Amino acid sequence: VQLQASGGGLVQPGGSLRLSCAASRSRFVIGSMGWYRQAPGKQRELVATITLSGDINYADSVKGRFTISRNTAKKSVWLQMNNLKPEDTAVYFCYVYSRGDYWGQGTLVTVSS
């Protein structure tokens, strides 16, 4: 499975970004999809995941600000990020499970004035 993520960039506090990720070369059904992030000097952490049946899990720090969605037929997942804060600055990684764990290359989100 190959994952191509896009949508990162520089945004001011309070701004919005939308991350996109598309999977290709998947031989099997894609189960859970999601986003993780890693800030400088910190471990990678869960941001949001969505299962094949649509169950969603958010990190407490992003609840009410971020929205995850997916299109299973298009093998795509999105992360709408609103009211961004400086502490959201990180490299964001797309993730899918398809009889194994697969990760995208990461896209940098910088929240700064």
VOMIKE-778267 format. One record per atom (N, C-alpha, C): residue in one letter; y, z, x. Coordinates in steps of 0.05 Angstrom, whole numbers, padded with zeros to 5 digits, always signed. Layout:
<pts>
AYZX;...
</pts>
This chain:
<pts>
V-00024+00000+00017;V+00000+00000+00000;V+00025+00000+00018;Q+00043-00018+00012;Q+00068-00018+00026;Q+00090-00010+00006;L+00109+00006+00016;L+00131+00016-00001;L+00157+00007+00012;Q+00174-00004-00005;Q+00201-00012+00004;Q+00222+00003-00012;A+00236+00020+00002;A+00257+00036-00011;A+00284+00026-00004;S+00303+00030-00023;S+00330+00022-00018;S+00349+00039-00035;G+00375+00037-00029;G+00395+00050-00046;G+00409+00072-00033;G+00402+00080-00009;G+00416+00101+00004;G+00444+00092+00013;G+00459+00112+00023;G+00486+00105+00033;G+00503+00130+00035;L+00529+00125+00039;L+00549+00147+00041;L+00563+00149+00014;V+00565+00174+00005;V+00579+00179-00021;V+00594+00205-00019;Q+00616+00207-00033;Q+00631+00232-00033;Q+00618+00252-00051;P+00623+00278-00046;P+00613+00299-00064;P+00621+00293-00093;G+00602+00297-00111;G+00606+00291-00139;G+00599+00262-00147;G+00594+00246-00128;G+00587+00218-00133;G+00558+00214-00141;S+00550+00189-00144;S+00523+00182-00153;S+00511+00160-00135;L+00485+00161-00134;L+00470+00139-00121;L+00444+00135-00136;R+00433+00112-00134;R+00407+00106-00147;R+00388+00095-00125;L+00367+00109-00121;L+00347+00100-00102;L+00325+00084-00117;S+00315+00063-00103;S+00294+00047-00115;S+00271+00045-00095;C+00247+00042-00105;C+00224+00039-00088;C+00203+00021-00103;A+00194+00001-00089;A+00174-00017-00100;A+00149-00017-00083;A+00126-00016-00095;A+00101-00016-00081;A+00088-00044-00082;S+00075-00051-00060;S+00061-00076-00060;S+00035-00073-00045;R+00018-00093-00048;R-00009-00093-00035;R-00026-00069-00043;S-00023-00060-00068;S-00039-00038-00077;S-00064-00049-00091;R-00087-00041-00081;R-00112-00051-00093;R-00121-00034-00117;F-00111-00010-00118;F-00120+00008-00139;F-00096+00017-00157;V-00102+00030-00178;V-00081+00040-00196;V-00064+00060-00181;I-00038+00058-00185;I-00020+00077-00173;I-00017+00101-00191;G-00023+00124-00181;G-00021+00149-00196;G+00007+00160-00195;S+00009+00184-00183;S+00035+00197-00180;S+00053+00181-00162;M+00079+00181-00169;M+00100+00169-00153;M+00122+00190-00150;G+00137+00188-00129;G+00158+00208-00126;G+00176+00204-00102;W+00193+00224-00098;W+00212+00224-00076;W+00211+00251-00063;Y+00212+00250-00036;Y+00215+00273-00020;Y+00239+00269-00002;R+00248+00290+00011;R+00271+00287+00029;R+00268+00305+00053;Q+00281+00297+00075;Q+00281+00313+00099;Q+00308+00314+00111;A+00320+00337+00111;A+00346+00341+00123;A+00343+00347+00153;P+00364+00342+00169;P+00362+00347+00198;P+00353+00376+00204;G+00333+00379+00220;G+00323+00405+00228;G+00307+00420+00207;K+00301+00406+00185;K+00286+00419+00164;K+00260+00404+00158;Q+00242+00417+00144;Q+00217+00404+00136;Q+00221+00386+00112;R+00203+00367+00109;R+00204+00350+00086;R+00198+00366+00061;E+00213+00361+00040;E+00210+00376+00015;E+00209+00358-00009;L+00196+00367-00029;L+00194+00352-00054;L+00221+00351-00068;V+00228+00327-00078;V+00252+00324-00095;V+00243+00321-00124;A+00226+00302-00129;A+00217+00297-00156;A+00192+00280-00156;T+00174+00285-00174;T+00150+00268-00177;T+00146+00262-00207;I+00132+00240-00211;I+00125+00232-00239;I+00097+00221-00238;T+00080+00232-00256;T+00052+00223-00257;T+00049+00198-00273;L+00024+00188-00273;L+00018+00163-00289;L+00023+00168-00318;S+00019+00192-00328;S+00022+00199-00356;S+00051+00206-00363;G+00068+00207-00342;G+00096+00213-00347;G+00105+00241-00343;D+00087+00259-00334;D+00095+00286-00328;D+00113+00287-00304;I+00135+00302-00306;I+00155+00302-00285;I+00159+00330-00274;N+00163+00331-00248;N+00168+00356-00234;N+00193+00352-00216;Y+00212+00370-00218;Y+00236+00369-00201;Y+00238+00394-00184;A+00249+00391-00161;A+00257+00414-00145;A+00279+00429-00160;D+00279+00455-00158;D+00300+00470-00173;D+00328+00462-00165;S+00331+00454-00140;S+00358+00448-00129;S+00369+00422-00141;V+00353+00405-00153;V+00363+00380-00164;V+00361+00378-00194;K+00349+00398-00207;K+00347+00398-00236;K+00374+00395-00249;G+00375+00377-00269;G+00400+00373-00283;G+00419+00353-00270;R+00412+00345-00246;R+00429+00326-00231;R+00414+00300-00225;F+00389+00302-00219;F+00373+00279-00212;F+00354+00272-00234;T+00348+00246-00237;T+00329+00236-00257;T+00310+00216-00244;I+00284+00221-00247;I+00264+00203-00236;I+00253+00187-00259;S+00247+00161-00254;S+00235+00144-00273;S+00217+00124-00259;R+00199+00112-00274;R+00180+00093-00262;R+00174+00070-00282;N+00165+00048-00271;N+00154+00027-00286;N+00127+00021-00273;T+00106+00029-00286;T+00079+00027-00274;T+00071-00002-00270;A+00078-00019-00289;A+00071-00047-00288;A+00084-00061-00264;K+00109-00052-00258;K+00124-00064-00236;K+00120-00048-00210;K+00103-00027-00212;K+00097-00010-00189;K+00123-00001-00175;S+00141+00008-00191;S+00168+00017-00181;S+00175+00044-00191;V+00190+00058-00174;V+00200+00084-00182;V+00230+00086-00173;W+00246+00100-00189;W+00274+00103-00184;W+00282+00132-00184;L+00304+00138-00170;L+00315+00165-00170;L+00345+00162-00174;Q+00354+00170-00198;Q+00383+00170-00204;Q+00394+00197-00195;M+00413+00197-00178;M+00424+00221-00167;M+00453+00223-00174;N+00460+00243-00190;N+00487+00248-00199;N+00498+00274-00188;N+00524+00277-00188;N+00537+00301-00179;N+00526+00310-00152;L+00526+00291-00134;L+00514+00296-00107;L+00530+00317-00092;K+00516+00333-00076;K+00528+00354-00060;K+00522+00349-00031;P+00538+00361-00013;P+00533+00357+00016;P+00505+00366+00023;E+00494+00386+00010;E+00467+00395+00017;E+00445+00375+00008;D+00453+00354-00006;D+00433+00333-00013;D+00430+00313+00010;T+00447+00316+00030;T+00445+00297+00053;T+00418+00300+00066;A+00404+00277+00068;A+00377+00277+00079;A+00367+00248+00080;V+00345+00244+00093;V+00330+00219+00091;V+00310+00223+00068;Y+00312+00204+00049;Y+00295+00205+00025;Y+00271+00186+00028;F+00248+00197+00023;F+00223+00182+00026;F+00210+00177-00001;C+00203+00152-00006;C+00188+00145-00030;C+00158+00152-00025;Y+00144+00161-00046;Y+00116+00169-00043;Y+00100+00158-00067;V+00076+00149-00061;V+00058+00142-00083;V+00030+00152-00075;Y+00014+00157-00095;Y-00014+00163-00091;Y-00031+00141-00104;S-00047+00129-00087;S-00065+00108-00097;S-00091+00110-00080;R-00107+00128-00088;R-00132+00135-00073;R-00125+00142-00044;G-00101+00154-00041;G-00091+00163-00015;G-00061+00166-00017;D-00050+00179+00003;D-00021+00184+00003;D-00007+00162+00019;Y+00014+00151+00007;Y+00029+00130+00021;Y+00059+00137+00020;W+00073+00130+00042;W+00101+00137+00045;W+00117+00113+00052;G+00142+00112+00041;G+00160+00091+00049;G+00174+00098+00075;Q+00191+00080+00084;Q+00203+00084+00111;Q+00227+00103+00111;G+00236+00111+00088;G+00259+00129+00086;G+00285+00115+00084;T+00303+00126+00068;T+00330+00115+00065;T+00349+00139+00066;L+00370+00135+00082;L+00389+00157+00088;L+00410+00160+00066;V+00413+00184+00056;V+00434+00191+00037;V+00452+00211+00051;T+00478+00204+00053;T+00497+00222+00065;T+00519+00228+00044;V+00522+00254+00039;V+00543+00263+00020;V+00564+00278+00036;S+00587+00265+00037;S+00609+00276+00054;S+00635+00265+00045;S+00656+00281+00048;S+00683+00272+00042;S+00696+00262+00067;
</pts>
